[in-house]
């Protein structure tokens, strides 16, 4: 697995991020945090962000926080 992406069911940017990762040939694990307040709180504590998607690059085994969709676009160049 190359990336972890935290999403919700109604997030258009989550769909865009997943489509971008697929188009670049990356594998990802999706974690749907819809209605899961504890997971959302943990995500906020971890990233400092309240929005989704929140994306982590796991390729080097470090789970580096990339950010949201716009950040992913820049990150993948």
Backbone as CSV, one residue per row, in Angstrom:
resi,resn,N_x,N_y,N_z,CA_x,CA_y,CA_z,C_x,C_y,C_z
1,UNK,0.842,-1.174,0.000,0.000,0.000,0.000,0.889,1.241,0.000
2,UNK,0.528,2.207,-0.854,1.330,3.419,-0.998,0.834,4.588,-0.152
3,UNK,-0.491,4.699,-0.016,-1.089,5.834,0.682,-2.242,5.366,1.567
4,UNK,-2.524,6.160,2.604,-3.749,6.022,3.385,-4.516,7.316,3.180
5,UNK,-5.812,7.196,2.910,-6.639,8.376,2.696,-7.867,8.304,3.600
6,UNK,-8.020,9.322,4.434,-9.161,9.424,5.334,-10.243,10.226,4.620
7,UNK,-11.449,9.657,4.555,-12.517,10.223,3.751,-13.840,10.243,4.515
8,UNK,-14.834,10.862,3.875,-16.235,10.711,4.275,-17.025,10.366,3.017
9,UNK,-18.248,9.911,3.222,-19.067,9.444,2.101,-19.490,10.557,1.147
10,UNK,-19.587,11.780,1.615,-20.144,12.865,0.807,-19.103,13.896,0.361
11,UNK,-17.857,13.516,0.321,-16.774,14.461,0.042,-16.306,14.362,-1.412
12,UNK,-16.577,15.389,-2.225,-16.137,15.333,-3.618,-14.609,15.368,-3.765
13,UNK,-13.915,16.042,-2.850,-12.456,16.081,-2.927,-11.842,14.730,-2.582
14,UNK,-12.542,13.955,-1.770,-12.088,12.593,-1.467,-12.130,11.741,-2.736
15,UNK,-13.206,11.876,-3.483,-13.337,11.139,-4.746,-12.230,11.555,-5.710
16,UNK,-11.978,12.847,-5.802,-10.915,13.345,-6.686,-9.550,12.814,-6.273
17,UNK,-9.292,12.796,-4.983,-8.002,12.304,-4.492,-7.826,10.828,-4.814
18,UNK,-8.868,10.031,-4.602,-8.788,8.599,-4.916,-8.598,8.386,-6.413
19,UNK,-9.305,9.163,-7.227,-9.147,9.056,-8.681,-7.730,9.421,-9.113
20,UNK,-7.172,10.454,-8.502,-5.801,10.865,-8.838,-4.810,9.765,-8.482
21,UNK,-4.949,9.208,-7.294,-4.035,8.137,-6.885,-4.148,6.941,-7.836
22,UNK,-5.377,6.574,-8.193,-5.577,5.462,-9.140,-4.931,5.768,-10.486
23,UNK,-5.124,6.992,-10.979,-4.589,7.359,-12.298,-3.065,7.330,-12.330
24,UNK,-2.441,7.526,-11.177,-0.976,7.495,-11.086,-0.452,6.092,-10.767
25,UNK,-1.380,5.135,-10.599,-0.981,3.753,-10.349,-0.647,3.431,-8.908
26,UNK,-1.071,4.284,-7.981,-0.788,4.044,-6.567,-1.892,3.213,-5.925
27,UNK,-1.511,2.395,-4.973,-2.465,1.662,-4.156,-2.711,2.481,-2.895
28,UNK,-3.937,2.426,-2.399,-4.250,3.165,-1.181,-5.244,2.376,-0.347
29,UNK,-5.238,2.713,0.937,-6.239,2.184,1.864,-7.115,3.350,2.277
30,UNK,-8.416,3.194,2.097,-9.360,4.237,2.463,-9.901,3.963,3.859
31,UNK,-9.942,5.015,4.674,-10.528,4.935,6.001,-11.668,5.943,6.041
32,UNK,-12.897,5.435,6.043,-14.085,6.288,6.065,-14.366,6.693,7.509
33,UNK,-14.313,7.992,7.773,-14.530,8.493,9.130,-15.925,9.104,9.298
34,UNK,-16.813,8.825,8.356,-18.197,9.326,8.443,-18.846,8.828,9.729
35,UNK,-19.347,9.762,10.533,-20.065,9.398,11.753,-19.203,8.777,12.833
36,UNK,-17.905,8.877,12.702,-16.989,8.283,13.689,-16.240,9.419,14.394
37,UNK,-16.895,9.996,15.386,-16.357,11.181,16.052,-14.976,10.959,16.657
38,UNK,-14.746,9.799,17.262,-13.440,9.532,17.875,-12.334,9.504,16.819
39,UNK,-12.627,8.903,15.673,-11.625,8.863,14.602,-11.366,10.260,14.053
40,UNK,-12.425,11.056,13.920,-12.261,12.430,13.434,-11.416,13.241,14.409
41,UNK,-11.667,13.082,15.711,-10.890,13.801,16.720,-9.428,13.396,16.672
42,UNK,-9.169,12.104,16.511,-7.796,11.623,16.400,-7.121,12.190,15.155
43,UNK,-7.860,12.270,14.066,-7.318,12.844,12.837,-6.960,14.315,13.032
44,UNK,-7.814,15.052,13.731,-7.534,16.460,14.014,-6.288,16.584,14.886
45,UNK,-6.180,15.734,15.897,-4.994,15.774,16.762,-3.731,15.428,15.990
46,UNK,-3.838,14.497,15.065,-2.677,14.041,14.293,-2.251,15.047,13.237
47,UNK,-3.241,15.636,12.538,-2.921,16.484,11.384,-3.108,17.970,11.645
48,UNK,-3.918,18.302,12.663,-4.263,19.698,12.891,-5.360,20.185,11.951
49,UNK,-5.910,19.289,11.143,-6.916,19.642,10.147,-8.262,19.002,10.496
50,UNK,-9.341,19.719,10.193,-10.690,19.201,10.445,-11.354,18.700,9.173
51,UNK,-10.716,18.905,8.040,-11.322,18.567,6.755,-10.820,17.226,6.245
52,UNK,-11.586,16.673,5.308,-11.165,15.479,4.582,-11.137,15.831,3.101
53,UNK,-10.361,15.156,2.320,-9.522,14.035,2.701,-8.270,14.493,3.443
54,UNK,-7.732,13.594,4.224,-6.388,13.740,4.789,-5.611,12.526,4.299
55,UNK,-4.476,12.799,3.705,-3.743,11.771,2.973,-2.344,11.613,3.561
56,UNK,-1.935,10.355,3.697,-0.617,10.012,4.219,0.131,9.164,3.207
57,UNK,1.388,9.487,2.978,2.261,8.703,2.106,2.943,7.639,2.968
58,UNK,2.707,6.391,2.629,3.224,5.265,3.422,4.348,4.523,2.714
59,UNK,4.821,5.042,1.603,5.790,4.296,0.788,7.106,4.029,1.494
60,UNK,7.530,4.899,2.366,8.791,4.682,3.079,8.564,4.126,4.479
61,UNK,7.330,3.711,4.764,7.012,3.171,6.082,6.913,4.218,7.174
62,UNK,6.823,5.491,6.790,6.831,6.571,7.777,5.463,7.218,7.970
63,UNK,4.488,6.910,7.130,3.158,7.528,7.201,3.260,9.058,7.263
64,UNK,3.922,9.644,6.269,4.105,11.092,6.208,2.817,11.780,5.778
65,UNK,2.384,12.762,6.544,1.165,13.501,6.222,1.408,14.378,5.000
66,UNK,0.583,14.186,3.975,0.665,14.987,2.754,-0.264,16.183,2.859
67,UNK,-1.477,15.963,3.366,-2.475,17.021,3.467,-3.745,16.604,2.773
68,UNK,-4.440,17.595,2.195,-5.694,17.346,1.502,-5.488,17.158,0.010
69,UNK,-6.577,17.303,-0.746,-6.529,17.055,-2.187,-5.561,17.997,-2.893
70,UNK,-5.668,19.306,-2.655,-4.783,20.257,-3.329,-3.318,19.976,-3.003
71,UNK,-3.065,19.602,-1.757,-1.701,19.251,-1.353,-1.211,18.015,-2.097
72,UNK,-2.103,17.042,-2.275,-1.744,15.830,-2.998,-1.381,16.122,-4.436
73,UNK,-2.151,17.002,-5.084,-1.865,17.387,-6.473,-0.453,17.971,-6.567
74,UNK,-0.121,18.873,-5.666,1.217,19.471,-5.659,2.283,18.428,-5.331
75,UNK,2.009,17.582,-4.380,2.955,16.573,-3.919,3.328,15.589,-5.029
76,UNK,2.341,15.197,-5.814,2.597,14.232,-6.882,3.109,14.899,-8.156
77,UNK,3.038,16.236,-8.171,3.575,17.007,-9.279,2.923,16.696,-10.571
